[in-house]
Amino acid sequence: MSVAVGDAAPGFEMPATGGRQVSLAGLRGKPFVLYFYPKADTPGCTKEACAFQEALPQLGAIGVTVIGVSKDKMPALEKFAAKYNLAFPLASDAATGVAEAYGAWVEKSMYGKTYMGLDRSTFLIDKAGKVANIWRKVKVEGHAAAVMAAIRALG
């Protein structure tokens, strides 16, 4: 299953860092960025999280929330958030139901072995709760800037 631009964003509710709970219902009426990353505190995921953290002042000024999602359990996410002073919520999708709903839980292969894992992907959801933009197989370099440009284009 996968979502497309223009679709209603699939619902979710997940525990997040800082004792928070994030849900589609709680974000209703606000644009937000939901990004999926494979594993907390690995080089690419750290670079991506820090880039979004750097963009937070501009995103906050235009009322956009950022939520990072991985299948890591809460203790690992809390440690990652504390280590890099990440102010935005990192949510735990341990059962991968949210990733599956967004089409970010995919078959991957490494060294000839196939396995299921998180595809580094980002979804921009508009204030009406519709998917406004999708980035799949994200390359970390320049990604936060591309997301910012798409948000500005939303108006």
C-alpha positions, 0 to 999 in steps of 0.5 A, a space after each residue: 500500500 502506498 499513498 500518492 500526492 492528493 490522497 488524504 494522509 493515513 491516520 496515525 498515533 505514536 509515542 514520541 520523544 519528550 513524553 509527547 504523543 503525535 497523531 494525525 488528529 492532533 495536527 488537523 488544520 496545520 501543515 506538517 512534515 512526516 519523515 521516515 528514517 531507518 535508524 537513530 544515531 546512524 550517520 545519514 539519519 543524524 545528518 538528516 535530523 540535524 538538517 531539519 533541526 537547523 530548519 526548525 526556526 523557519 518552519 516554526 515561523 510558518 507554522 509547520 511541524 516536523 516529525 521524524 519516524 523510525 521503528 526504534 523504541 523510545 529509549 533509543 529515540 530519547 537518547 538520539 534526541 538528547 545527543 543532538 538537541 533535537 527539539 522536534 518529536 521523534 516518533 516510534 513506529 515499532 510495529 511499522 503500521 504507520 510506515 506501511 500505511 505511507 508505503 515507507 516499509 519496503 523490501 530492501 537488499 544488501 549483499 544479496 539478502 533481501 529484508 524489510 526496512 524503512 525507506 528514507 522518505 518524506 511526506 508533506 501534509 497540507 493543512 487540509 490533511 492531504 498529501 501535498 508532496 512526497 520524496 522517496 529514496 531521499 538523499 540526505 544532502 540538500 533534502 531539508 532545503 528541498 522540503 522548505 522550498 515545497 512548503 513555501 510553494 504551498 503558500 
